Amino acid sequence: MFRTLIGLLLAICLVPAAMAQSAYRIQSGDVLQLEVLEDPSLNRSLLVLPDGNVSLPLVGSVKASGQSLEALRSKIAGALAPNFAAPPTVFLTVGQLNATTSAVNNAAAQAAAANVAKYGTISVYALGEVNNPGKIDVDSGTTLLQFLASTGGLTRFAATKRIQLRRADSKTGTETVYHYNYKAVQGGAKAPVIVLRAGDVIVVPERKLFE
């Protein structure tokens, strides 16, 4: 009887938060949390860019601004579906509201803001031909390109075509290596959006003689 009562009380408390999340319309500057049950490597923070879009692997750019969380979740799930044997299970929540939204006198926005986690920092590591190697704290949601642009830059000996992001999975004991051609991005090429995670290691090799 006591457990049943506790369950009912929790349900009553959670309903307003769920309703606020469903009523809220995504805006530029929001940070969303994406989880894909079938492929944890896709789990990440999604920053809604000034143009209203979010970008993620296998899908590319998706319009987010003005949509509800459920509408965007459904759109992402549909876009990911061709990459899976069965429709993927996708979860999407508000990670942090933008500064303007959190100050607006809007009941739905205020209720959502009261039930999201604080947007904090993570620690990543840089080594090789970087001006400030070592452990570096960055804001959650920071991309690799933003990191390279704001953390002291690279030395003149950096092999900018061969930058690596090395990501370890403590659960499986494996490491994934992402290759990033920063020189091509500097030349105007479209930048792949890689959102940094805690513990990521950015390696910038030394440029070879004729590179």
C-alpha positions in Angstrom: 0.0 0.0 0.0 2.8 2.4 0.9 4.7 1.7 -2.3 1.5 2.3 -4.3 1.0 5.6 -2.6 4.6 6.7 -3.3 4.2 5.7 -6.9 1.1 7.8 -7.2 2.7 10.8 -5.6 5.7 10.5 -8.0 3.4 10.3 -11.0 1.5 13.4 -9.9 4.8 15.3 -9.5 6.1 14.2 -12.9 3.0 14.9 -14.9 3.5 18.8 -14.9 7.1 18.4 -16.0 6.2 16.0 -18.8 3.4 18.3 -20.0 5.8 21.3 -20.0 8.3 19.4 -22.0 5.7 18.4 -24.6 4.3 22.0 -24.8 7.7 23.6 -25.2 8.9 24.7 -28.7 12.6 24.4 -29.3 14.6 27.6 -29.9 18.0 28.5 -31.2 20.5 28.3 -28.3 18.8 25.4 -26.6 20.9 22.3 -25.8 19.1 19.0 -26.4 20.1 15.5 -25.1 19.9 12.7 -27.6 20.0 9.0 -26.8 19.7 6.1 -29.3 19.2 2.9 -27.5 20.5 0.7 -30.3 23.7 2.7 -30.8 25.2 4.6 -27.8 27.9 6.2 -30.0 25.1 8.5 -31.3 24.3 9.7 -27.8 25.3 13.4 -27.5 24.3 17.0 -26.7 22.8 18.8 -29.6 23.2 22.6 -29.7 20.4 24.3 -31.7 22.4 26.6 -34.0 21.4 30.2 -34.8 19.9 29.0 -38.1 17.6 26.7 -36.0 19.2 23.4 -37.1 21.0 20.6 -35.2 23.5 18.3 -36.8 24.3 14.7 -36.0 26.1 11.8 -37.7 24.3 9.6 -40.3 21.6 12.3 -40.6 23.3 15.7 -41.1 21.4 18.9 -40.6 17.8 18.8 -39.2 15.5 21.7 -38.6 14.7 21.9 -34.9 13.7 25.5 -34.0 9.9 25.9 -33.6 9.2 22.2 -33.2 8.2 20.2 -30.2 10.5 17.6 -28.7 8.3 14.8 -29.8 8.1 16.1 -33.4 11.9 16.4 -33.6 12.5 13.1 -31.9 10.2 11.4 -34.5 12.0 13.2 -37.4 15.4 12.1 -36.1 14.2 8.5 -35.6 12.8 8.4 -39.1 16.1 9.8 -40.6 18.1 7.2 -38.7 15.9 4.3 -39.6 17.6 3.3 -42.9 20.8 2.7 -40.9 19.2 0.1 -38.6 17.6 -3.3 -39.2 14.6 -2.2 -37.2 13.4 1.3 -36.3 15.7 2.8 -33.6 14.6 3.7 -30.1 15.3 7.5 -29.8 15.0 9.6 -26.7 15.2 13.4 -26.8 15.1 15.8 -23.9 15.9 19.4 -23.1 19.4 19.7 -21.7 19.4 23.4 -21.2 17.2 26.3 -22.4 18.8 29.3 -24.0 19.3 32.4 -21.8 16.4 34.3 -23.4 13.9 31.5 -22.9 14.8 31.0 -19.3 13.9 34.7 -18.6 10.6 34.7 -20.6 7.4 34.8 -18.6 6.1 31.7 -20.3 4.6 29.0 -18.1 5.6 26.1 -20.3 9.2 27.3 -20.7 9.5 28.1 -16.9 8.2 24.6 -16.0 10.6 23.0 -18.4 13.5 25.1 -17.1 12.9 24.0 -13.6 13.3 20.3 -14.5 16.4 20.3 -16.7 20.0 19.6 -15.6 22.4 22.5 -15.3 24.7 22.9 -18.3 28.2 22.3 -16.9 31.7 21.6 -18.1 33.7 18.5 -19.0 37.4 17.7 -19.1 39.1 16.8 -22.3 42.8 16.4 -23.1 45.0 17.8 -25.8 48.5 16.7 -26.8 51.0 17.0 -29.6 51.3 20.3 -31.6 48.9 22.4 -29.6 49.9 25.6 -27.8 48.2 24.6 -24.6 48.5 20.8 -24.1 47.2 18.9 -21.1 43.8 18.7 -19.4 41.3 21.4 -20.5 37.9 22.1 -19.2 35.3 23.1 -21.8 31.5 23.7 -21.8 29.3 20.7 -22.4 28.2 20.7 -26.0 31.5 22.1 -27.3 32.4 20.7 -30.8 35.9 19.8 -31.9 36.0 22.8 -34.3 35.0 25.1 -31.5 37.7 23.6 -29.3 40.4 24.1 -31.9 39.2 27.7 -32.4 39.2 28.7 -28.7 41.8 26.8 -26.8 45.1 28.4 -27.7 45.4 27.2 -31.3 48.0 24.9 -32.9 51.7 25.3 -33.4 53.2 26.0 -36.8 54.4 22.4 -36.9 50.9 20.9 -36.6 49.7 18.4 -39.2 46.3 20.1 -39.6 45.1 17.4 -42.1 45.6 14.6 -39.6 44.1 15.7 -36.3 42.7 12.8 -34.3 40.0 12.6 -31.6 40.4 9.5 -29.6 37.4 8.3 -27.5 37.6 5.4 -25.1 34.6 3.3 -24.1 35.1 2.2 -20.5 32.3 -0.3 -20.7 33.8 -2.3 -23.7 37.5 -1.3 -23.3 37.7 -0.2 -26.9 38.8 3.1 -28.4 37.3 4.9 -31.4 39.5 7.2 -33.4 38.0 10.1 -35.4 40.1 11.8 -38.1 39.6 15.5 -38.7 41.0 17.5 -41.6 41.2 21.0 -40.0 43.0 22.4 -43.0 40.2 21.5 -45.3 37.7 23.2 -42.9 39.9 26.3 -42.9 39.7 26.3 -46.7 35.9 26.3 -46.6 35.0 22.6 -46.5 31.9 21.6 -44.5 32.9 20.7 -41.0 31.7 17.4 -39.5 30.1 18.1 -36.2 31.8 16.1 -33.5 30.6 17.0 -30.0 33.2 16.5 -27.3 32.7 14.1 -24.4 34.4 13.9 -21.1 37.7 12.1 -21.4 38.2 12.7 -25.1 41.8 13.1 -26.2 42.6 15.4 -29.1 45.9 14.5 -30.8 47.6 16.8 -33.2 50.6 15.1 -34.9 53.7 16.8 -36.1 53.8 17.8 -39.8 56.0 15.7 -42.0 58.7 17.2 -44.2 56.7 17.7 -47.4 53.3 17.8 -45.9 
